[in-house]
Each structure stands twice: as C-alpha cells, then as structure tokens.
C-alpha cells in the first residue's frame, strides 16, 4: 500500500540502507537498515536492522533475507536508495509498495529533503487522481488488426493502488515497431525505461503498451516480471510465451500475444 499523506506537524518514518559511516550504501555492501523517525521535529534512529546479502546467494535466498528485514520496518513505506535500478529497487517499489527517493547532503539533510518531496508527491497524486477519476472509470480497450482469429475484445485493466501518475509533463515511452508493420511485432525495454525514468513504475509503462498497441507479438525486456503482470494479461485476454533470456543474457524476455493467436503466428 502507498504511504499515506503526512500532514503538517505529523511524523514520518523513513528507512535507508547505510554503511558503518552512516552513508547510503548499496544492498550488496556491508551495512544495515536504519529506520528514522521524526519525533517533535527531530530525527531519531528508531531501529537498526542487520541485513547481510551476498551476490553468490540464490534469488530465493536474497528475497527471503530482504523480505524478512523489510517486515521489521513497521508502517514505514518510504526508502532512501543510492540508485534507481536493480533487483532491490524493483522489489521495494513493485513488490512491497515503497516510495523510493534519492537525495544529497548529510543524512539529516536527505531526510528533510525526502519529507518535503514525499509530501509534494502525495499532493500531486491526489490532484491527479481527482483529475483522472472520470477517465479511469470509463476506460475501455480493444485489440484489432491481429488477424488469424485473434480476440478483438480486451476488458479494461484493473488499476492497483500505487503510483498511477508520474505527474504533469511526463511522457511514458511506448513500444517500438520491429520490422514490417504488417507483422505486428513490437518491443519495449521495461528495465531501461525504469532506469532512465525513476518517476515511473512498471504498471505505468506496460498497461498502456498492452492496451493501446495493436500487436501480434510484444517483446518485453525486464530484470524481473512484475508481480501483477500475469494476472493482468488474463484480464486483457492476452497470453505469454515461456520466459527466456535475451540474446545478450542481460535481460529476461517475455513475449506477449493475443490469447487466441497461436505462438507460431
């Protein structure tokens, strides 16, 4: 769930993974999680949570340790990170619903900056939600031009709680046509888009791509499959081929196609 609005004068809890000097660190480095609590206008360390993750661990081991540590953060849903990319940033945003921020300066300066940005962000979300309420309620979609007996009807997507708008002036990248338009093949690199556009999340990028692109095949490159993804495909009358690695071995590749088109089309 998204972090609730923090009213003026109210406290806010913020977490960060820091090294022994108290500087924000990468999750594979030696360090621990600090949970900061703003009490009477003063920042205090409410809790220190040890977390030791090694690059040689399996994904299942990493997730188990990470989720165990995150479960100790009480009602905190704001996290200061060193970079807007990678597995841990994706887990924080997509799996656990954190708002993530980067800042500069001393830790106290960063905490104050994040509080200000978080309040501005929540206010923007509320404003945008009011503006888009009518549009979301009447949202419909279709998928034509696939040929070969593909489904021509897809219901509107179920929009989950979270960052539904990246604010005014934010352009969401769209899939790129691959080859002849008659073949209906498109590609979108979700991982690079999220890395280059920290204000976006996977749902903001993929839902428009799935709903508004007339495709026979849509190739999605990512570093992990979002938790909501396969359920949403079913809602949109879409299917996916088995996940593979792309030719570089760097990205996970998911090929999406209309449910009633065979993979060979």
N, C-alpha and C positions, 0 to 999 in steps of 0.2 A: 504494500500500500504506500502511496506517496506521503511524504512528510506533511503534516497538517500545517496550515498557516500559523506563523509565530507572531502573536500580537505584540504591539509595542509594550515594553516592560516585562514581557514574559521570557522565560528562559528557553534556551535551545541547546540541544546536545549535538555535538559534532565529534566524529571519530576520525582517526588518521593512523596509518602505519608509519612508525617513526624508528629511526636508528638510536643508538645509545646517546647521541648528542642532542636528540630531540628534533632532528630534521626529518621531513617527509622522505620516506625511502620506498624502494621497490619491494614487492612482496616476496621476492626470492632472496632478498638481502637479510642480514641478521638484524632483528629488531622485534618490536612488539606493537600491539594496537593500544593507543591511548584514547580513552573516552573522555572528552572535555565537556564540562557542564558549566553553563553561565549562571552563577548564583549571585543575586544582588549586584549585577553589573561586573562581576569579577569572574574570570575563567579559572576553574579548578579541574584537576585531573580526578575524575570520579572513579576510574578503573583502569588498570593495566592488564592487558590480556596477552599472554605469551602465544606466539604462533610461529612454528618452525617448519617451513616448506622448502623442499629440495627439488631442483629441476629433474632429478633422476626418479622422482616418485611417479606413480601412475596417475592418470587423470582422476580415477576414483578415489585414490588416497588424498590427492590435493583437495578435491571437493569436500571430502569428509572433514579434513582438518579446518578448511576455510569456513564451512558452514557451522561447525562447532564453535569457532571463535566468534562468528557473526551473531550467533544466537545469544551471546552474552552482552550484547550492546543495548539491551533493554528496548526502549522505544525510540532510539536514535535511528534516523533514516537519512542522515547527511554525512558524507565521507569526503575527506580531502585526499586526493590522489596525486601521484607525481606525473602520470601521463594518462591521456585519454585513449588507451588502446590495450589490447591484450586480453587474455582469459579473465583475469581478476576484475578488470573494469567491466567486462561483459557480464560477469556473474553478479557484480554489485548492482548494475542497472537492470539487466533483463530478468535475472532470477530472483533477486532479493528486493528490488524496487527502491534502491537508494538513489538519492540525488548526489551526483559527484561533482566536485569542483577542484580547480587548480588555482593557486594564488601565489603570491610572492611576499618576501619580507620575513620577519621573525614569526614564530608560531602564533604569538598573540595577535600580531597584525593580520596574519592569514585568517585566524578565527573571526576577527571582527569583519574582515572583508567578505568572508563567506556568509556570515549572518546577513549582511546588507544585500548581497547578491541573491541569497535564498529568498528573502522577503520580496525582493523585486520580481524574482522569477515566479513565485507563487501568485503574486498580484497580477502578473501578466497572464498566467494560466487561467485565473478566474475571469479576467476580462475577455480572453479569447474564447473560453467556454461559453460565456454568455452570448458572444457574437455568433458562434458556430452551432449553438444548440438546435436551432431550427434546421440548419443544413444537415446535421448528423441524423436527426430524426427522420428526414425524408430521403436518406441516402439509398440509392439503388444502383445496381450494376448489371452489365451483360457481357457476353463474350461471343462476338460474331466473327465470321470470316475464317474459322478454323478449318472447315471442310472435313470430309470424311466421316460425317455423322457425329461430330463433337457436340457436347452440350452447349446450348445457346443461352442458358439461364444460370446466373450465379446470384445467390442472395447477398444482401449487404453484409459486410463484415461485422463481427461483434467487437466493439471497441472496449478494451480493458482499461482499468484505471492506470494512470501514469502520465507521462509527458506526451500529450496528444498534439500539442502545437509547439513549433520551435520559435514562435514569435513572428512579428511582422517583418517582412523583407527577407524571410528565409526561403531559399529555393531548394526543394528536395530533388536530388538527382534522379533521373529516370533511366530505365533500361536502354541499352544501346543495341541497335539492329545489327545482326551478324549475317552477312551475305545478302541474298536476294530477298526483297520484302515478301515475295510470294511464298517463301519457305517459312515465314513467320517465326524465325529464330532470333531470340534476344538474349542479352547477357547483362548482369548487373553485379558489381563487386561490392557487396554489403560491407565487408571488413574495411576496405579502403575509404568508403564513404563515411563510415562512422569515425574513422581515424581523422579524416580531414574536416568533419563537421561535428564537433563534440556536442552541440546542442541537440542533435538528432538521436533517435533510438531506432531499433530495428523495425518496429511496427510502423513508424512514420515513413520509413523508406519502402518497405515491402508491401504494405497494404495497397497504396496507390499503384505500385508496379503490377500487382496481381489483379487488381480490379479494373484498371484503366488501360492496360496494354493488350492489344489483340495479338495473341501469340499462339503458336503451335507448341513451341518449346521455350521455356525461360530458364536460363542457366544462372544460378545464384552462387556466388563465391563468398564464403564466410569462414570465420575461425571456429565457430560452433553454431549449431542450429538453435535458434531461439525456442524457448520452452512452449510458446503459444503456437508455433509455426504449423505443425501437422494438424492440430485441431482446426485451425483457420482454413487450411487447404480443404478440409472436408466441408466446412461451411460454404466455401466458394465453388464447390463441385470440381475441385482440382485434385490431381494426384502427383506423386513424385517418384522418380526412379530411385533405386538404391543409391545411397550416398557414396561418393568416391573422392579421391584426391585429384586436384587439377594437375596439369602436365608439369608444373613446377614443384609439386609436392608441398607447396606452402599453404594452400587453401583447401578447405572442404568444399566439394562441389555438389550442389543439389539441382537436379533438372526437374522442373515443374511442367506439367502438361495437363490439358483438359481431361477430366476423369474418363470420358468416353472416347478418347483417342488412344489407340494402341501405341506403345513405346516406339514401334518401328515406323510410325508415320512421320 
